[in-house]
Amino acid sequence: MHSEPDKKGAAVKVPPPLIVLSVLLLAYALNAVVPFTIPPSPGVKFTGYTLLGISLVIIGITSWSFRREKTHIEPWKPTTTMITTGFFAISRNPIYLALCIGCIGIGLILQSWWVVFSVIPAAMLLYQFVITREEAYLEQKFGEAYVQYKRRVRRWL
């Protein structure tokens, strides 16, 4: 669904990947000070790499959807199209979901429970500082079409 162009986006102040990266780095630093390690196991690392791969595939395909629809992926820029197909038919926030899956994957690769559990504050910060602003913006911009989309599709999964 296309709409008239606007001059502002969702008023998101910090790029979502930067939020997640900051939390990951803090968790990694905490692990250096207070180790909370996952016992070594080939299965753990394999699972981590698999989750990270899934995360990157979701981000790649979803990014392509934005390019295909000729709208901005950056939440601080105006959007022209409400994307409801592909991964957006399953989750209203597939990129943020993928970033969280990536957190878990990186934690498993690094064998750090702190990094694995960093997904919790990362998801909370994404919700508080990004998702709530995006949803308000999209509801204002697309009206009833976005309200109906919210009723059909879950925020995460």
N, C-alpha and C positions, 0 to 999 in steps of 0.2 A: 504494500500500500504506500503510495507516494503522497506527500503533502507539500504545502507551500514552503519555500526556503525561509529560514529564520537566521538571526545573526548570532545566536548563542546556543550552546549545547546544554548539557545537564549540570553545569556548574561544579563539575568534579575538579578538585584542586590538585590532586596528586595522581599521577598515572597508576592504575591498578597493578601493573607488574612491579612497580617500585615499592608499593605497599607490601606485596608478597615477598619480594627480594629482601626488604628490610627485616621482616619477621624471620625469614630463613637465616639471615646473617646473625641476628641476635641469638637465635636458637643454637646456631653453630658455635658462636662465642661462648654461650652458656655451657655447651657440651665440653668445650676446652677447659673450662673452670671447674665444672661439676659433671664429670662424665656419667652419662646414662646411656650406655651402649647396648646395642642389640648383639647378641652372641653371633659370631661369624657363621655363615651358612651360605652355600652357593644359591640355595633357593631364595634367600632373602634378597641378595643382590639381583638375581634374575627377575624377581618380582618388581624390584625397584626400577630396573631398566625398562621392564614392560610397561609399568605405570607411567614412567617418564615418556616413553614412546607414544603411548596412547594420548597423553596430554599434548604432546607436540602435534600429533595428527589432528586432534580436535581443534587446536589453535590454528593450524594451517588451513584446514577446510573451512573453518568459520571465517577466517580472515579473507579467504577467497570469496565467500558469500558477500562480504561487505564490498569488495572490489566489483564483483559481478553486478551488484545492485547500485553501484556508484554512490555510496554513502560513506560517511566517515566512521572508522572504527574507534577513533579517539573519543571518549565520552565528553570531553570538554568542547568538542566541535559540534556544530549543528548536524542533525540527521535529516535525511530527506525521505527515507524509506523504513518502514517497519518490516523487518525480516522475520518470517514465521515458518520458514521451511528449513529442511536439513536438521542440524542439531538444535535449531531454535524451535522445532516442533516437539522436542523432548525436554528442553530446559530453556528458561528465559535468559539464563546467564551461562551459556556453554563455555565461554572463554574463562570466566571466573571459576567455574567448576573445573575446567582443565588446569588452571593454575593451582587449585587446591589438590587435585590428583597429582600434579607435578611435585608439590611439597612432600606428599607422602612418598612418592617415588625417590626423590632426592634423599629423604631421611633414611629410607631403606638402603640405598646405595652407600650412604655415608655410615650406615649402621648406628644411627643416633636416634634414640627415642625422642629427645628434645626436638630434633628437626621434624620427625614424623608428627609429633603433637603440635608443632607450630601451625599446622593446618587450622587448628581451632581459633587462635587469635587472628590468623590471616583471614579466615572466612568472616569472623566478626567485624574486623576492620573494613573489609570489602563491603559488607552489608551496610555498616554505619555510614561510611564516607563515600561510597560509590553507588551501590545498588539503590538505596532509598532515593538518592538524588536523580538517578537515571529513571526510575519508575515514575517519580513525580513529573519529570520533564516529558516522558513519553506519553503519560496519561493526559497531560495538558495539551500536548502536540497532536496526538492521534485520537483523543477522546474515547468514545464508546468502542471503537475497534480495538484499542489497547486494553480496555477493561474486559472485553470478551476474551481476548488473548490471555490475559492473566487468569481468567476463570478456567481456561482450557489447559494451560501449560504451567507446570510447577516452576518455582523459582530456581531450584537446584536440580532435582531429579524427580 
